[in-house]
């Protein structure tokens, strides 16, 4: 008998791809394949390469769960987790608001962020072009912090990318609550390898023996990337007063530049 001509299958639509990917993610809940499946689901609408996933709670430093950071750049990740995360604009935003949401780095970073040592040593060293943060509430006092990024050779994230991620947040949050239940990454696992001294925020101790509370506040804002005008708005003082505090804290710390200030901060990490 002559074989019947089988018509070619129509290419899958994006909605079909999303549905297939979502079903695979749901099937992987509670298994090692969950995160790769979840990331594949997110990439259908918003392509990205880099991912860093941290668990946040009210008492401990960020807890590392997953990343795709290449070996040559892992020293930067170690520096970040050792305490430099406190200079991350996304982390600062989270500490103020503590809510589910997605945002671009350019929307939350201070005006001089690209001139900070944090930017030069972290962003430029790992060749990031752009970064988006996703925070999901696990409804037990813990949040997940997804940092997704594009490399220097790729285009920056667009507003439509942010809208797509925001649209998917309810689904993403529900999936994560199912996978990262209360028994996963519990309080004991968070603290078993980290001593109490290591849990103290380095920024809270930075320069405390030499600086006044206001000078300390100015130093922290400088480290995060605020200009004098932005810093003045942040802590409600005049730009002229900012300059006085900056001059005094530099003198007390025996430094003359922001790079030296950053090195002083790194030294407090132990």
C-alpha positions in Angstrom: 0.0 0.0 0.0 1.3 3.5 -0.7 2.3 5.3 2.4 0.1 8.2 3.4 1.7 11.6 3.3 2.0 12.8 6.9 1.5 16.5 7.1 4.3 18.4 8.8 3.6 19.4 12.4 3.0 23.1 12.9 5.7 24.8 15.1 4.7 25.1 18.7 3.5 28.5 19.8 5.0 30.3 22.7 1.9 29.6 24.8 2.3 25.9 24.0 6.0 26.0 24.9 5.1 27.8 28.2 2.5 25.2 29.0 4.8 22.3 28.3 7.6 23.8 30.3 5.3 24.6 33.2 4.0 21.0 33.4 7.6 19.7 33.5 8.4 22.2 36.3 5.4 21.0 38.3 6.4 17.4 37.8 9.9 18.2 39.1 8.8 19.7 42.4 10.8 18.2 45.3 13.4 16.8 42.9 16.9 18.0 41.9 15.6 18.9 38.4 13.2 21.5 39.8 15.5 24.6 39.5 16.7 23.8 35.9 13.1 23.3 34.8 12.0 26.5 36.5 14.7 28.5 34.9 13.9 27.0 31.5 10.3 28.1 32.1 11.4 31.7 32.8 13.7 31.8 29.8 10.9 31.2 27.3 9.8 34.8 27.6 12.9 36.4 29.1 16.2 34.9 27.9 19.1 35.2 30.3 22.4 33.4 31.0 23.5 34.1 34.6 21.6 33.1 37.7 22.3 33.4 41.4 19.6 32.1 43.8 19.8 33.1 47.5 17.5 32.4 50.5 16.8 35.5 52.7 15.4 35.6 56.2 15.4 38.1 59.0 18.2 36.7 61.1 20.9 35.3 58.8 23.1 36.4 56.0 21.9 35.3 52.5 22.1 31.5 52.1 23.5 30.3 48.8 21.2 27.8 47.0 22.2 27.8 43.3 24.2 29.6 40.6 25.6 29.3 37.1 28.7 31.4 37.8 31.8 30.2 36.0 34.9 29.0 37.8 37.1 32.1 37.0 34.5 34.4 38.6 33.8 32.3 41.8 36.1 34.5 43.9 33.7 37.3 43.2 30.8 35.2 44.5 32.8 34.4 47.6 33.4 38.1 48.2 29.7 38.8 47.7 28.6 36.1 50.2 31.2 37.1 52.8 29.5 40.4 53.3 29.7 42.6 50.2 26.0 41.7 49.4 25.2 44.5 51.8 26.3 47.0 49.1 24.0 45.3 46.5 21.2 47.8 45.5 18.8 44.9 45.2 19.5 43.7 48.8 19.2 47.2 50.1 15.8 47.6 48.4 14.7 44.2 49.8 15.6 45.2 53.4 13.4 48.3 53.1 10.3 46.7 51.5 10.4 42.9 52.1 7.8 42.0 49.4 7.4 39.9 46.3 8.4 41.8 43.1 10.7 42.1 40.2 13.0 45.1 39.3 15.9 46.2 37.2 19.2 47.3 38.6 18.9 50.7 36.9 15.7 51.4 38.8 17.0 50.8 42.3 20.7 51.6 42.1 22.0 55.0 43.5 23.1 57.6 41.0 26.8 56.9 41.3 26.5 53.1 41.4 28.6 52.6 38.3 31.5 54.5 39.9 31.6 52.4 43.1 34.3 49.8 43.9 31.5 47.3 44.3 30.5 47.8 40.7 34.1 47.8 39.4 35.1 44.6 41.3 31.8 42.7 41.0 30.0 43.7 37.9 32.9 44.5 35.6 34.9 41.5 36.8 32.2 39.0 35.8 31.3 40.9 32.7 27.6 41.6 33.4 25.7 43.8 31.0 22.4 44.0 33.0 20.7 42.4 36.0 17.1 41.8 37.1 16.0 40.8 40.6 13.0 38.6 41.5 11.9 38.3 45.1 9.3 35.6 46.0 7.7 35.3 49.5 7.7 31.8 50.9 5.1 32.9 53.5 7.2 31.6 56.4 9.5 34.6 57.0 11.8 33.6 54.2 12.2 35.0 50.7 13.9 33.8 47.6 16.2 36.2 45.7 16.7 35.3 42.0 19.4 37.4 40.4 19.2 36.9 36.6 21.7 38.5 34.3 22.8 39.1 30.8 26.4 39.2 29.7 28.2 42.2 28.2 27.7 40.9 24.6 23.9 40.8 25.0 21.2 43.5 25.0 19.9 44.9 28.3 16.6 43.8 29.8 13.6 45.7 28.4 10.5 47.0 30.1 8.5 44.2 28.4 10.9 41.7 30.0 10.1 43.1 33.4 6.4 43.0 32.6 6.7 39.3 31.6 8.4 38.3 34.8 5.9 40.3 36.9 3.1 38.5 35.1 4.6 35.2 36.0 5.3 36.1 39.7 2.1 34.4 41.1 3.0 31.1 39.3 6.7 31.4 40.2 5.9 32.1 43.9 3.4 29.2 44.1 5.9 26.8 42.6 8.7 27.9 44.9 6.5 27.6 48.0 5.7 24.0 47.0 9.4 23.1 46.4 11.0 25.1 49.1 8.7 24.1 52.0 9.3 24.9 55.6 11.5 21.8 56.0 14.0 22.9 53.3 16.9 25.0 54.2 15.7 25.3 57.8 17.2 27.4 60.6 19.6 24.6 61.6 21.0 24.2 58.1 21.4 28.0 57.8 23.5 28.4 60.9 25.3 25.1 61.3 28.4 26.3 59.4 28.4 29.9 60.3 29.4 31.2 63.7 27.5 34.0 65.5 30.3 36.5 64.9 30.1 35.8 61.1 26.4 36.6 61.2 26.9 40.2 62.3 26.6 42.7 59.6 30.0 44.2 58.7 28.4 47.5 57.8 27.1 47.9 61.3 30.6 47.5 62.7 32.4 49.4 60.0 34.6 52.2 61.5 32.6 52.1 64.8 35.7 52.8 66.9 36.6 55.9 64.9 33.5 57.4 63.3 30.5 59.2 64.7 27.1 57.6 63.9 26.5 60.3 61.2 29.9 59.7 59.7 29.3 56.0 59.7 25.9 56.6 57.9 27.7 58.8 55.3 30.4 56.1 54.8 27.8 53.4 54.1 26.0 55.6 51.6 29.3 56.3 49.8 30.0 52.6 49.6 26.6 52.0 48.1 27.1 54.6 45.3 25.3 57.8 46.4 26.6 61.1 45.2 26.7 64.0 47.6 23.3 65.3 46.4 21.7 61.8 46.5 23.3 61.1 49.9 22.0 64.4 51.3 18.4 63.4 50.3 18.9 59.9 51.7 19.8 61.0 55.2 18.2 64.5 55.1 21.2 66.8 55.4 22.7 69.4 53.1 25.2 68.5 50.4 27.7 70.9 52.1 27.3 68.9 55.4 27.9 65.7 53.4 31.2 67.0 52.2 32.3 67.9 55.7 31.4 64.4 57.0 33.2 62.8 54.0 36.3 64.8 54.7 36.3 64.0 58.4 35.7 60.3 58.0 38.4 60.0 55.3 40.8 61.7 57.7 39.8 59.5 60.7 40.2 56.3 58.6 43.5 57.5 57.1 42.3 57.2 53.5 41.9 59.5 50.5 39.6 57.7 48.0 36.5 55.6 47.7 38.7 52.6 46.6 40.5 52.8 49.9 37.2 53.1 51.7 36.0 49.9 50.0 39.2 48.1 51.0 38.7 49.2 54.7 35.2 47.7 54.4 36.6 44.4 53.1 38.9 44.2 56.0 36.0 44.2 58.4 34.7 41.0 56.8 37.5 39.1 58.5 
